[in-house]
């Protein structure tokens, strides 16, 4: 009972804490979504049900999608491979998303306290 009363009065007693926790949760969810969605798209594209997993003309060819749905381009498999950037790019992209979200919060002035009664 006491915990429920404490939880219900938290926004009144500590509004900045609730505000910070809310924005932290939103930023974390944004980063998680932007980091995971490209992986999900890739896994979906190479799944057995996808049209990209079907053979492409000859033995050592890979299907590459084009802008028009249903159209593909067949390229030699030797042109594709892992590189050192595969481990570097996702964290940099996630950091860029976090920085952009933080700049958006700052640009919108969401941290400004406009209530003169509390100043």
C-alpha positions in Angstrom: 0.0 0.0 0.0 2.8 2.4 0.9 4.6 1.6 -2.3 1.5 2.4 -4.4 1.1 5.8 -2.6 4.8 6.5 -3.2 4.5 5.6 -6.9 1.4 7.8 -7.4 3.0 10.8 -5.8 6.3 10.5 -7.6 5.4 12.8 -10.5 4.4 15.5 -8.1 7.5 15.2 -5.9 10.1 14.5 -8.5 8.9 15.7 -11.9 12.4 16.0 -13.4 13.2 12.4 -12.5 10.0 11.2 -14.2 10.8 13.4 -17.2 14.4 12.2 -17.5 13.3 8.5 -17.1 10.7 9.0 -19.8 13.1 10.5 -22.3 15.8 8.0 -21.5 13.3 5.2 -22.2 12.2 6.8 -25.5 15.8 7.3 -26.7 16.7 3.7 -25.7 13.8 2.4 -27.6 14.7 4.5 -30.7 18.3 3.2 -30.7 17.2 -0.3 -30.2 14.7 -0.1 -33.1 17.2 1.6 -35.5 19.9 -1.0 -34.6 17.7 -4.1 -34.9 15.5 -3.2 -37.9 18.3 -3.5 -40.5 19.3 -6.9 -39.1 15.6 -8.0 -39.3 15.4 -6.8 -42.9 18.5 -8.7 -43.8 17.4 -11.9 -42.2 14.0 -11.6 -43.8 15.6 -11.0 -47.2 17.8 -14.1 -47.0 15.2 -16.4 -45.5 14.2 -19.5 -47.6 10.7 -17.9 -48.3 12.3 -14.8 -49.8 12.7 -14.5 -53.6 16.3 -13.4 -53.0 17.3 -16.8 -51.7 16.4 -18.6 -55.0 19.2 -19.5 -57.4 20.2 -16.8 -59.9 21.0 -18.0 -63.4 24.3 -19.7 -62.8 26.4 -21.3 -60.0 28.3 -18.4 -58.4 25.8 -15.6 -58.7 23.9 -13.7 -56.0 20.6 -12.0 -56.4 20.6 -8.2 -55.6 17.3 -6.4 -55.4 16.6 -3.2 -57.4 14.3 -0.3 -56.7 11.5 -1.8 -58.6 9.8 -4.6 -56.7 10.3 -8.0 -58.2 13.3 -7.0 -60.3 16.7 -8.4 -59.4 20.3 -8.1 -60.7 22.6 -11.2 -60.6 26.2 -10.4 -59.6 29.2 -12.7 -59.1 29.5 -13.9 -55.5 33.2 -12.9 -55.4 32.2 -9.3 -55.3 30.5 -9.8 -51.9 32.2 -10.6 -48.6 32.7 -9.4 -45.0 34.9 -6.5 -44.3 36.4 -4.8 -41.2 33.7 -2.1 -41.4 30.9 -4.7 -40.7 31.8 -4.5 -37.0 32.4 -0.7 -37.0 29.4 0.7 -38.8 26.5 -0.4 -36.5 27.8 1.2 -33.3 28.6 4.4 -35.2 25.1 4.4 -36.6 23.6 3.8 -33.2 25.7 6.7 -31.7 24.6 9.0 -34.5 20.9 8.1 -33.8 21.4 8.8 -30.1 23.2 12.1 -30.8 20.4 13.2 -33.3 17.7 12.3 -30.8 19.5 14.3 -28.0 19.9 17.2 -30.4 16.2 17.0 -31.2 15.3 17.1 -27.5 17.5 20.1 -27.0 16.3 21.9 -30.1 12.6 21.5 -29.0 13.5 22.9 -25.6 12.1 19.9 -23.8 14.5 20.5 -20.9 13.5 24.1 -20.4 11.6 24.9 -17.3 8.9 27.4 -18.3 7.1 27.4 -15.0 8.2 30.6 -13.1 6.5 29.3 -9.8 9.2 26.7 -9.4 12.2 28.9 -10.3 
